Amino acid sequence: MSNFSKLLFAQDKANHIVYGAIIASVCSVVFALHISLIIVLAIALAKELYDKLSKRGTPELLDVLATVFGGLLVVLPMYYSLMVK
């Protein structure tokens, strides 16, 4: 893998982490934290399914994992703060 390819790979995963965090942040205002994570997972899976069916992108399991990781970065500290009280 060339350095350029590695950079694109890293940027793509970083984007997925950010999108997962944004989705979880927005959803956690309206829904319970566990529901927010389920929504993040559903959106990530739907996006990869869209990539596969439309052939406009490359569906990757790592994209789903990166998106969910971004959601966890938001939800876990919120959950912890609720448990400490």
Short mmCIF file of the C-alpha atoms (twelve columns), coordinates in Angstrom:
data_MODEL
# 
_entry.id   MODEL 
# 
loop_
_atom_site.group_PDB 
_atom_site.id 
_atom_site.type_symbol 
_atom_site.label_atom_id 
_atom_site.label_alt_id 
_atom_site.label_comp_id 
_atom_site.label_asym_id 
_atom_site.label_seq_id 
_atom_site.Cartn_x 
_atom_site.Cartn_y 
_atom_site.Cartn_z 
_atom_site.pdbx_PDB_model_num 
ATOM 1  C CA . MET A 1  0.000   0.000  0.000  1 
ATOM 2  C CA . SER A 2  1.467   3.353  -1.015 1 
ATOM 3  C CA . ASN A 3  1.765   6.280  1.385  1 
ATOM 4  C CA . PHE A 4  -1.012  8.073  -0.494 1 
ATOM 5  C CA . SER A 5  -3.303  5.051  -0.133 1 
ATOM 6  C CA . LYS A 6  -2.526  4.860  3.579  1 
ATOM 7  C CA . LEU A 7  -3.375  8.538  3.956  1 
ATOM 8  C CA . LEU A 8  -6.698  8.113  2.143  1 
ATOM 9  C CA . PHE A 9  -7.486  5.050  4.268  1 
ATOM 10 C CA . ALA A 10 -6.740  6.965  7.472  1 
ATOM 11 C CA . GLN A 11 -8.792  9.972  6.336  1 
ATOM 12 C CA . ASP A 12 -11.756 7.761  5.437  1 
ATOM 13 C CA . LYS A 13 -11.737 6.069  8.846  1 
ATOM 14 C CA . ALA A 14 -11.363 9.435  10.599 1 
ATOM 15 C CA . ASN A 15 -14.402 10.702 8.688  1 
ATOM 16 C CA . HIS A 16 -16.403 7.677  9.813  1 
ATOM 17 C CA . ILE A 17 -15.392 8.269  13.438 1 
ATOM 18 C CA . VAL A 18 -16.487 11.910 13.230 1 
ATOM 19 C CA . TYR A 19 -19.809 11.015 11.562 1 
ATOM 20 C CA . GLY A 20 -20.490 8.378  14.202 1 
ATOM 21 C CA . ALA A 21 -19.799 10.904 16.957 1 
ATOM 22 C CA . ILE A 22 -22.097 13.482 15.351 1 
ATOM 23 C CA . ILE A 23 -24.920 10.987 14.868 1 
ATOM 24 C CA . ALA A 24 -24.606 9.776  18.466 1 
ATOM 25 C CA . SER A 25 -24.522 13.349 19.777 1 
ATOM 26 C CA . VAL A 26 -27.683 14.326 17.938 1 
ATOM 27 C CA . CYS A 27 -29.517 11.112 18.779 1 
ATOM 28 C CA . SER A 28 -28.594 11.232 22.463 1 
ATOM 29 C CA . VAL A 29 -30.531 14.484 22.812 1 
ATOM 30 C CA . VAL A 30 -33.742 12.674 21.874 1 
ATOM 31 C CA . PHE A 31 -33.135 8.995  22.615 1 
ATOM 32 C CA . ALA A 32 -31.607 6.887  25.378 1 
ATOM 33 C CA . LEU A 33 -27.886 6.256  25.003 1 
ATOM 34 C CA . HIS A 34 -28.229 2.607  24.018 1 
ATOM 35 C CA . ILE A 35 -30.822 3.539  21.386 1 
ATOM 36 C CA . SER A 36 -28.424 6.187  20.063 1 
ATOM 37 C CA . LEU A 37 -25.756 3.521  19.574 1 
ATOM 38 C CA . ILE A 38 -28.225 1.250  17.804 1 
ATOM 39 C CA . ILE A 39 -29.114 4.125  15.473 1 
ATOM 40 C CA . VAL A 40 -25.412 4.767  14.775 1 
ATOM 41 C CA . LEU A 41 -24.949 1.084  13.924 1 
ATOM 42 C CA . ALA A 42 -28.056 1.043  11.712 1 
ATOM 43 C CA . ILE A 43 -26.954 4.138  9.797  1 
ATOM 44 C CA . ALA A 44 -23.424 2.761  9.368  1 
ATOM 45 C CA . LEU A 45 -24.752 -0.537 8.032  1 
ATOM 46 C CA . ALA A 46 -27.223 1.246  5.754  1 
ATOM 47 C CA . LYS A 47 -24.439 3.423  4.327  1 
ATOM 48 C CA . GLU A 48 -22.276 0.408  3.550  1 
ATOM 49 C CA . LEU A 49 -25.256 -1.399 2.013  1 
ATOM 50 C CA . TYR A 50 -25.864 1.675  -0.137 1 
ATOM 51 C CA . ASP A 51 -22.202 1.616  -1.203 1 
ATOM 52 C CA . LYS A 52 -22.538 -2.025 -2.217 1 
ATOM 53 C CA . LEU A 53 -25.837 -1.726 -4.062 1 
ATOM 54 C CA . SER A 54 -25.104 1.560  -5.803 1 
ATOM 55 C CA . LYS A 55 -21.502 0.638  -6.637 1 
ATOM 56 C CA . ARG A 56 -20.605 4.271  -5.829 1 
ATOM 57 C CA . GLY A 57 -18.343 3.346  -2.948 1 
ATOM 58 C CA . THR A 58 -16.460 0.494  -1.404 1 
ATOM 59 C CA . PRO A 59 -18.374 -1.275 1.360  1 
ATOM 60 C CA . GLU A 60 -16.068 -2.094 4.265  1 
ATOM 61 C CA . LEU A 61 -16.653 -3.629 7.669  1 
ATOM 62 C CA . LEU A 62 -13.934 -1.332 9.029  1 
ATOM 63 C CA . ASP A 63 -16.067 1.668  8.036  1 
ATOM 64 C CA . VAL A 64 -18.925 0.319  10.148 1 
ATOM 65 C CA . LEU A 65 -16.572 -0.301 13.063 1 
ATOM 66 C CA . ALA A 66 -15.061 3.178  12.779 1 
ATOM 67 C CA . THR A 67 -18.515 4.778  12.733 1 
ATOM 68 C CA . VAL A 68 -19.624 2.825  15.802 1 
ATOM 69 C CA . PHE A 69 -16.343 3.679  17.529 1 
ATOM 70 C CA . GLY A 70 -17.124 7.361  16.987 1 
ATOM 71 C CA . GLY A 71 -20.525 6.816  18.548 1 
ATOM 72 C CA . LEU A 72 -18.930 5.072  21.510 1 
ATOM 73 C CA . LEU A 73 -16.561 8.004  22.023 1 
ATOM 74 C CA . VAL A 74 -19.627 10.155 22.672 1 
ATOM 75 C CA . VAL A 75 -21.917 7.716  24.450 1 
ATOM 76 C CA . LEU A 76 -19.504 6.070  26.896 1 
ATOM 77 C CA . PRO A 77 -18.496 9.287  28.708 1 
ATOM 78 C CA . MET A 78 -22.184 10.264 28.906 1 
ATOM 79 C CA . TYR A 79 -23.067 6.858  30.298 1 
ATOM 80 C CA . TYR A 80 -20.213 7.024  32.789 1 
ATOM 81 C CA . SER A 81 -21.288 10.484 33.976 1 
ATOM 82 C CA . LEU A 82 -24.796 9.151  34.592 1 
ATOM 83 C CA . MET A 83 -23.459 6.165  36.548 1 
ATOM 84 C CA . VAL A 84 -21.176 8.236  38.800 1 
ATOM 85 C CA . LYS A 85 -23.982 10.461 40.083 1 
# 
